[in-house]
Structure formats: structure tokens, C-alpha cells
Amino acid sequence: MNDTLTSDVTGRRVEVNGEHATVRFSGIVPPVAGLWLGVEWDNPERGKHDGSHEGTVYFKCRHPTGGSFIRPNKVNFGVDFLTAIKNRYVLEDEPEEEEKEQTVIIGNKPVETIGFDSVVKQQSQLSKLQEVSLRNCAVNGAGDKRGIAQVCPNIRSIDLSKNLLSSWDDVIAIADQLKHLEVLNLSENKLRFPSGLPSPTGTFSMLKVLVLNRTGVTWAEVLRCASGWPVLEKLYLESNNIIISERPADVLQTVKLLDLSSNQLIDENQLFLIAYLPRLEQLILSDIGISSLHFPDAGIGCKTAMFPSLQYLVLNDNQISQWSFINELDKLQSLHALSCARNPLTEEGSKDAQTTRQFIIAKIGQLRTLNKCVVSAGVARRFLNWKPSDCCKKQLRLKMEKCIGVVFLQMIQPEERRGAELDYRKAFGNEWKKAGGHQDPDKDRPNEEFLAAHPRYQSLCLSSTNGFFFSWIESMTVQKVKGFLSRLLKVSVSELLLSYESPKMPGREIELENDQQSLQFYSIENGDCLLVRW
């Protein structure tokens, strides 16, 4: 680029000696003669001033040392997409092949050509490209209209990170020629996004993965453009100073992974605005500064309706210091994997790191992976996994097993979980007793303060290998069993009718008519089914 610029370059992205900047001014800067470009650097430490010179403001910067004046011939304005593709992917021909002459027919006339084979070979190479990486290749736009569609139409994945794209329109001009595009990485391009109409219909019809890290995009701009991403599954928005200002309405409904890392202005109330994205399975919230969480729609021991499909949550490098935060995570219906490294609560290197891991496992009942480490597999056992809302009929069939609760589901309980829950019960056993807890269900009345601090403790007592062994259950009277079921089902004892069926007596149902007799009196055995009606 020479010193006599004629086109309007303001707003364009440029590169100077490896540093990227945006042109904010083009013109004369007295008293020095000649044309100058005023640029705002991505790295403010690279600059010298805020866009002012000798008292005159020529342009404005976000940082007091973010600006510089540079001669145009020192600036690289970049290359178009196809030029970058050819620079990166076209193989050089041998010298003797370049000199080879060939005769071809154009119309009705024979024409002698030099290097014709080379052109055909290049086009063949580019047409086969499906995955392309042009990171830091100074790409500034699409170039010739329809040129991309003619030369490399089969591209499915592009890395265009850290280039010189200036606007979303530049991106559209490229993507509109790639009908098979599924993955697009635009990180570290400082883009101007549209303030009006969304992307043309069909431009991103196949796009499944979009990376917009460090692009300066706002949440409003994301929602405005999102109508043009009808099948998007993964969206990365790291380090954009995003504030979630509104709930997605009819957009982002197909997104399964959302990365909001390093957006330090996000808080729990903003997260609730994205809590009903129906397919969101992975949410990455590393380094957003979050310290508290409370789901307003779910009480102690209940599940929230928010984030219904969320399976994997990443909370690394935050300010989580209270166990109440972990308690809230147990309210998520589908959460199976959690990463929460480098928080005050989980500081690595602490002598209590293993205890912290055990407590997190004990507090989140369905957790299978913690900090990328699988909760270790072990022996199979049966345990309580039922809540009153599961019962839609006024009848229950309870299979009698050695470790009995109220409803038994065949499951694998990992050895690490078993140990973690047992240690957790031991650690807070005395506190539980002081709060009103008791092994006898008739006397078990822990106070609200304890239940708020340890929401799963009661269910752990019921499911523990130290409680509800069959030998203890079979010694219970029918009256005590009814009392236990009454509290669990929230049904009056007088409404409950108990009977049982045994595989040894198929087709026969035996009523438990005497409330004062024990279950052992009725010869109930392991494998029998207890029927409860009300």
C-alpha cells in the first residue's frame, strides 16, 4: 500500500509487523506532510497515544495508549480468501512442467498454451479441499464474486481465526459460496456485526459449529444473527465482555454446547435467561467470576425446571467458596459431569482436596465425572431412587431386597461414590443427630437449617448399606411400615392397604391384615413384592 490512498480505508483491519489493528483515521496530520493512517491496536501496549496529536483529536481509542499514526506503505491490508487458499494449499510444479506447451481448442480455433496442465492440477487440488486452516493468513474478504464457489466448493470446515476480516458482511460473502460449510472459526477477528437485518437465508444452512471468541460480538448481535443459523449445535463466545441482556426467542434452540468463558460481567440472573434452551447439554462458564447460585423454582431436595438437558457443566477458575453452590447443582435434572477446578472451595494442592472431591460426589447424586476424572466403577447394589412424584397410580409394587428402601431400581453404584457417601455421612453424623436426626423413621426430624446445608443427607441414610438391611426390615411391624410409607407418600396411615406376592405362590396375593405383626411373621422373603394401595 503506497502513500497515495484513494479508497476509504477507515474501519478496515490491518497488520503491521505481526500486530493487528483497526484503521480509525486516514488523512493529513500537520505539520508533517503526506498521508497518515491512524490505527487502534488490538494490543494497547503497542500504541503511543489515544488518537490525539498536539491537541487535535483525530480519532478515539478505548485505551489511552491504544493509538498510533503509521504511513500507508508500512501497513498490510491483507489478501482475499482465494489468494490465501492458493498460498497455503497449491503445490508448486516442477520447472520443466511450467514450460510445457499444449494445444487446446477454444471455440473452433486451436490455441497454444503454456502451463495449462498446472492450472488444471491446481483446480483439482483445491476442489477436493474439505477442511481448511487459514489462521493468521491476513484474509480480508471473499475476493472475486463466485470465485470461491468455482474453485473450492466442497469446503466443510474453515479456521479463519486471527485474520483481517472487518465485518460480518465479509464473512457472509465467503460463507454464501460454501453450501456445505459446517464448522467456522472466526476467533480474534474484530468484526462489525449488523444492526439491522439478519444473514441472508440459506447462507449458514448447514453450519453446526461457530467460534466467535474475542470478536467483540455482543449478546444482542448474537441473537440478531442467530436466526440465520438454523441447525447450529456448538457456539463459542469466549472473552467478548458479553452481558446476557435478553432471553433467546425462537433462536439458538438447536444449540447443544455454549461456551461463555471469560465474560466477567455474567452473573447468575443472566444465566437464568438461557436456562430454557431445550437442547443445551454442555455449558462452559470458566472464569466468569461467578460465586453464588440459587434456582428460585426448586426447594430443598427438589429438581429445577431450568437447564433440563444440561449434562456437562464447566465452572473452572471462578469464585465458588460455599457448599451451598454445590447443593444447588444437585437440583439439575440431567447433570452427569462437572468441572470446578481452581475455585476457593476446590483449591488444588490442599491437604483436604480428596475430602472435597468426596463431598462433591456425595452432594450431587447423579454425578459420573468430576474434574474430568470418572467416578470410579465398582460393585452393583440396589438403593433408594424414588420420589413421590414418580407415582402416578395409587398402587406400588415394592420388590423386597437385602438393601431395601421403598422402590428399588437395578443400578450400578460406583465404589468411589459408595465410599464418598459413607464418609460424608460419618463426617456430619453427629451434627445430624444434634439437629434432630434419628435412625428410627418415627423419630427422624432434622431441622430446616441442617436440611438446607445437607439436602441429600436423608436420602443417603435411607440408601446406606448401614441402614434398612433386610434383617432389620423384616422385624418391622406392619404398622411401622405403614407409618414410613405414610410420610413418604403423604397419605394417611388409615388409607394404606398392604399385601404381598411371592414367586413361590404365583397368582396368589396375601393381605397383611394385622398391623401388630412383623413382616417376618408373614414369611416375606427376598424377591417377594410388597403391594401398597390407598
N, C-alpha and C positions, 0 to 999 in steps of 0.2 A: 504494500500500500504506500503510495507516494505522498508528497506533501500537498498535493492539489486535489483533495477530496471534493467530489461534486455531488455525491448522493448523501441523503440523510442517514447518518450512522448512529444517531442518538438512540439508545436503548439496546444496541447490539452488544453481543458478548464477544470478548476478545481475549487473547492470550499473549502475555509478554514474558519471555524468559521463564516459561513454566508456571507463571502465576496467572490466575483468571480474574477478569474484571468486567464491569459493565460500563459502556460509554454513556456519560451523562451530559457531555458538552462537546461541541465542535465549533471552532472559530478562532478569532484573534484574541491574544492576551497581551495587551500593551505592558511595557514598552517594547517587548521583544517581537520582532517581525515574524511573519509566517503563521501557518495554521497549526493549531494545537488541538489535541483531544483531552478532554477532562474525563478521567475514569475513576470509578469507585471499586476498590479492590475487594475481592471476597475475603481476603486476609487483611484486616485493617492495619496490621503491623507493617504491611508493605508500603503504606502510603505516607504522606508528609503533612497533609492539611485536610480541612473539611470542605474543600471546594472553593475557598476564597483566596484571593491574591491581592495584596496591597490595598485591602479594604473593600474590594469589589467581590461580591458573591457571584460566581459563575455557575455553580451547581451545588447541590446539597448532598451530604453523606450522613449515614446513620451513626458513624463513628468519627470523632474529631480528627483522627489521623487516617481516615479511610480513603482519601483522595490524592490524586497526582495529575500533573499535566505531562503529556507524552506526545512526541512527534508521531505523525501517522506512519512513517516508514519504520518505526520500531514495533509496530503492532501487527499481530497475526489475527486476521478476521476469519480464518479457517477455510474449510473446503466443503463441497457438497457431499451428500451421502454416497453417491456412486463413486466419486473420486476416492473417498476414504475406503470403500469396499475394494476397489481395484488396487489401491496402495497396499492393502493388508492381505488380500487373498489371491491376486492374479500372479501366477508363476512366470518368471522370465523365460523367454525362449532362447534357444541356442543361437549364436550369431549367424551361422550358416542358414538356419531356417528363416531368419528375418530377411535375408537377401533373396530367397527363393521366389522366382516369378511364376505366375499361374494365369491361365486364360479362363475367363468366365463369360457367360452370355448375359448381358443386361439388355432387355428388350430383344431386338434381333441382331444386336451388334456384339462382336467379341471384344472384350476389354482385358488388357494385360494388367495384372495386379501384383503388388509386392507385399508380402506379409499377410495374405488373405487367410492362410491356414492358422496363423497366430490369432487373428480376430475370432475365428470360429472356435478355436480352442479356449480362448478366454471366456467367450459367451457360454460355452459348455460348462466350464468350471463354475461360473457364477450362478447359472441356472439351477445347479444342484445344491447350492447352499441352503441349509435349514436352520443352523444355529450360527449366529454372527456376534462377535465381540469387537466393538469399535470404541472401547473405553479410552478416553483421553486421546482421541484422534482428531480433535479440532473440527468435528462435524458441525456445520452451521445451518443446514437445511436440506431440503429434498433435491434441489438442483433442477435439471430439465424435467418438464412436466411429462409424466407417464414413463420416464426413463427407468425408474426402479422396477415398475411392473413388467417392463420388457426384458430387463437384464437378469433380475434375481427375484422372480415372483414366488418362490417356494419357501422363503424365509418364515420360520415359525417362532424363533426366539432371537431377540436383539438386546445386547448390552450397549446402551448409548450413554452410559454414565460419564460424568466429568467431561462434557463436550461444550460446544459454544452455541447450543440451541437457545434462542431468546424468548420464544413464546410457545404456547400450546398449539397455535396455528402451524408452527414449524413441524411439530410432532404429527399433527393431523395430515399434513402434506406428505409425510413419509408413510405413515400407517395406512392411509387411504389406498395406497398402491400394493399393500401386502394383505391379501384377503385371507391368508392362513395364519396370521400373527396371533400367537397365544401368550407369549412372555415378552414383556417390555420393561427394561430398566432405564430410568431417566435420572437416577440419583446425581446430585451435585450439578445439575443444570438449573441456573436461576431463571425460572420461567415466569412469564406473564400469562396469567390464566384469563379466560374470557369473563367479562362481566355480564354478558347477555346470553345469547342462545347457546345451547349445549352442542356437543360434537355432532357432525352430520350422521344421520342414521346409517348404520352398517359399517362405519369406519373401524370400530373395535368389536365387531360382532362375534369374533372368536376369542377375544382376549380373556385369559384366565388369571394371569399374574401381572400385577402392575407395581413397580417400585418407584416411589416418589420421595425417597429420603433426601433431606437437605435441598429441596427445590424451592422452598418459600411458599408452598401452597397453604391456603387457609382451609378450614373446615367448610365454610360456605362455598368455596371454589370446588372442593371435592364433591359436595352434593350436587352442585350445578352441572359438573361434568359427568357424574356417575350414571345419569340416565343413558349415556352412550356406552356403558359397559354392562350389557345385559346378562352376561354369563361369568362375570368376574368372581373368582374364588379366593384370591390372595391379594391383599392390599397392604403395602408397606409405606408408612408415613413418618418415619423416624426423623427427629431433630428439625421440626418445622415451626416450633413455638405455637402449636395448634391449641386453640380453645374450642371445645365441642360446644357449639352455640345452639344447635337445634337437633331434634330427632330426625333420623332418616325417614323420609316418607316416600314409599314406593321405589326406593333406590337402595343399593347395597344388600338387597335381600338374598342374594346368592353367595355372599362372602362367607367363607369358612375360616379364614385367618386374617386377623387385623393386627398390625404392628404400630403401636403408638409410642414406642420407646423414646426417651429423652425429649419429651414435650412437657416441660416442667410446670406448665400452667394448668394441667389437667388435675381435677380433684374428683372425689367420689360422686358428687352430684352430677358432674358432667358425664361420668361413666354410665349413670342410670339412663341417660339419653340414648345410649346404644345397647341397652340391656335387652331389647326385644328383637334384635336381629335374629331371625328364626334359625339360620343355619350356622351361626358363629360357633366354631368348635375350638379355635385357638385364639387367645388374646394375649398379646405381648405388651406388658406395661413396665418394662425395665426403666429405671432412672427417670421416673416422673415425679418423684418426691412424695408419693402418697404415704400416709401414716395411719389413716383410720378408714373403717368401712363398716357400714350397717345397712342391712337390707330392711327397709321400713315395712315391707309386706309380710315378713316372716318372724314369728315369735320363737321362743326357746324350743329347740327340738323339731322345728318345722322347716320345710323346704320353701325357698323363694321361687316365684314365677319368673324372676329375671334370669337372663342368660340360660335359657332352657336347654341349649345344646352344647354348652361350654364344657369341653373335656380337658383342655390343657391351658393352664394359666401361668404366665411368667411374671414374677414380681421382683426380680433381682435388682440390687442397688437402689433400694428405696429406704424409707424411714420407719419401717414397721418395728415397733418396740413392745407392743402389747399383745397378750394372748387372745384378747377379745377379737382382734383382727382374724386370727386363725379360726376361732369359733365360728365366725360368720361364714368362712369358706365352706364349712360343712353343710351350709344351707343350699349350696349349689347342687342342683339335681344330678348333673352328669359329670362332675369333676372327678377325673381319674389321675391326672398328672399335675404336679405343682413344682415350680422352681422359685425359690425365695432366698437365694444366696445373697450374702453381703448386705444383710439388714441388721440393725442393732440387736434384734431378737435372735438372729442366727449367725452371729459373727464367727467366721471360720478361725480355727486355732484355739477357740475357747475350750477350757477343760470340760465344759458341760455340753459340747457340741453334740455328742451322741445322745445325751438325755434330751436335748432339744429336738433332735430328729425323732426320738421315740414318742415324745409328747405330741408332735405334729401328726404323726401317723395315728396315734390314739384318738386325737381330736377330730380328724377328718376320716370318717368311717369307710368311704369308698376309694380312698387313695391307693393307687397301684404303683406310682412312680413319684419319687421325691428328689428334687435336685438332680435329675437325670439318672438316678440310681433306682433300679426296680426294687420294690419292697419284696425281699427275698421269699421264694416259694418254699413251702413246707408240707405239712400233713393236712389231710382233709378232716374237717369236723363240721358238725351241724350247730347252728346257733340262731338266736332270735333275729329275725329280719322282717318284722311285720309291724304295721301301724293300723289304727282303726279305720283309716280312710281306704285301706285295701279291701275292706269287707263290703261288698255291695248287696249281699243277701243276708238274711237273718239266720244263717247257719254256717258253722265252721266244722271242718274235718281236721282234727289235730292228730298227727301221727306221733305216737309215743316213741321217743328215742332216749338213749342214755343221757344225752345232754339236752334237756327239754326246756322249751320256753312256751310260747303259745302257738306260733305257726312255724314249721321248720322247712327250710328250703335247702336242698343239697348244694353246697358251695365248697370252694377251696379257701381255707383261711391260711394265708401265708404264715410261716413260722415267725418271721420278724414282726408281723402285726400281732400275733398272739403274745409274744414277749413284750412288745411295746405297750399293749393294753393292760397286761398284767402288772408291769412296772408302774404304769400310770395309776392304776387302782391302788397299789401299795403306797405310792407317794402321797396320795390325797385321802387315804382311808380314814385316818384319824380326824381330818377336817370334815369328811363326810359324816362321820358319827356325831361329832360335835354339832353339826348343822341339822341333825335330826334323822340321819340315815340309819337304816336298820336292815339286817338280813331277813327278818320276818316281814313279808309284804304288808301285813296288817299294821305294823308299827313304822313302816318306812315313810317318813315325812320330812325330807330335807328342805331347808328354807329356800326362798327365791334367790337370795344372794349366792348361795352355793350352786344352784342350778344355772344361774346366769354365767358364772365363772367356769362351770364344768357341764355343759349341756348334754354330753354323751355319757356321763358317769353312770347314770341309772341304767341305760341300756347295756353298758359294759358289765355291770353287776349281774344283769339277767343272763348275759351271754357267756359269762366267765365259766371256765372249767371248774371253778371252785364253788359255783352256785347252781342250783336246780339240777343236780345229778338225779338220775332216775331213782336211786335208792332213797333219796330224800322225798322226791315227788310221790312215790308210791305210798309213802307213810302219811301223806297229807289226807285229811278228811275231805269228803265231797264238799262240805260247807266251806272249807278254806279255799278249795279250787274255785268255787263259785265266787267267793269274795275277791280273789285275784282277778278273775275274768270280768267281774262287775266293774272294777276300777279301770281296767284296760279298755273295755268296750263301752264304758259309760252307760251301762244298763243296770237296772235294779236287780238285786240278787233273786228276788221273788219271781222274776220273769225268766230266769235261766233254767233250762232243762238239759240234763246231761245223760248221755248214753254212750255205748262204745260197740265197735265191731271188731271181730278177731278173724284173721285169716284161717284159724283153726275151725271156725264155725261160719263158713260162708253163707250169706243170705240172712243171718240172724243178728238182730240188734238187741243189746242188753241195756236196760234202763238202770241208771244209778239213782235209785229212789230214796235211799237212806242217807241223809246229809251227815249223819254222825259216823258213818263207816269210812274207813280209809280206802284208797284206790286198790291197795293190796288185797283187801277183803273180797273185791270183785274179780281178782285174778287177772288184772290188767297187766299185759306183758309188753316187752319191747317189740315194736312193729304193729301193735294194735292202733286203731283210730278212735279218738275221742270225739264224739259229736256234740256240738253245742248249739242249742236252739233258743230263740227268745222272741 
